[in-house]
Amino acid sequence: MNRLAPALLQPRKAPRQARSAVTIDAIHTATIQVLLAEGVSRLTTTRVAVRAGVSVGTMYQYYPHKQALLFAIVERQLQSITAAMVTAAERLMGQDLATVAEGLALAWLDAKTADRVASLAIYSIAAEFDLGEVMGRTMRQMTEVIAALLAGATDARGIDPEVAAFMLAAMLGGSVRVVMETGSSDDDLARLRRELPRACQAYLAAVN
């Protein structure tokens, strides 16, 4: 499969006015709806435009082709999750490690499962792209946020914040993706919500 590099998938322009932002939101929502109804192979910019209630010309003002539109959906999801984790970290700053571990795990689960159906649709298109650069940037942002949080924990002693932050980010990302990509049931997610904080707490206790 020939996958376009991120530099070739950027939108033609960014929304600068409130009305343009509303249009972009409508396009993104319509893209998810078409993905769920038709699948990635049948998704076209025309179908998305019709569902969003905009002209194809308006679509092309922002996205030069289908791949750019799909990439924007993936990138937006990653940005949303990163923002949710930054907010959680601000709330957890100055807490003990056990509270930090639980808070991070639950915040990650909340961000990933806020719209399970949309998240699964996005997983289905992620393989279409070379996401190394984007995922690497997201991982670095996550690690920096978590490292600062761990360094400020009230009971931090021998912990290496950067190493522990890297491992926590990997644990959170990998475990949730595996469960969701294998057709998670409500029971699976409830189990993950109960056990993932424990796993993060146990890891931090072991390395502190």
Steps between C-alpha positions, in 0.01 A plus 500: 500500500634842399437733790527876466734677742341743749640800311281406201189456713468845653181702436517779245402756762394526861168651611545864606142595582232346721291408197793319341564308823136389503540379141810301590319342796212402272741347249681301768174373652372403156825316426456284810137432406592396147783282629260318729230464237710423193851406610826661398502346150167664408566833664530785250522875540169527315322272748647695789400834347141385455482370858656822634270723298784680321609519139782290363672828418491594866652163587787558259569842650624313806589146392660432160405131503345220703828405666550852636150494647553164669840605632341812652254277686781289647710803589205674664433196717861494618489872580178455694646220710818698569293800611296279734817363657647849548181603679516189719866567582420854611235363734731230639808715554630472858317175579660173611609236246203269559255784436698611195502147354128453549418846367710459187359156422140611540557821303653300215208255500248783508669671205520181295148376575307829496379393157586132464344461158691795358823378661460159336433665165818704539703188589377348174659777293818554701675222310451698178771750595859535607429620852854467635563875514159587647503217752858584598403861565197393704710256702755771579227740612343234718832403653589861583162561665512179704867548597426843646208353689708215644785733598253707702334206677501539877651156565745481207835367624723294270279515194647610167216721368595479132540121494185442703304746286606320183388165641167637624425656161583169331288301746201728464513520122571135433253344740202711396569459130528121525171474686312739272634356176391148595135596531475608860179425686362704787634233736848525346507877543369476855777251579758728339371796696544303822835336428696756297532746792623212716761405242625860479509531879692173535757611242561835669526336840758257360726769352469762773 
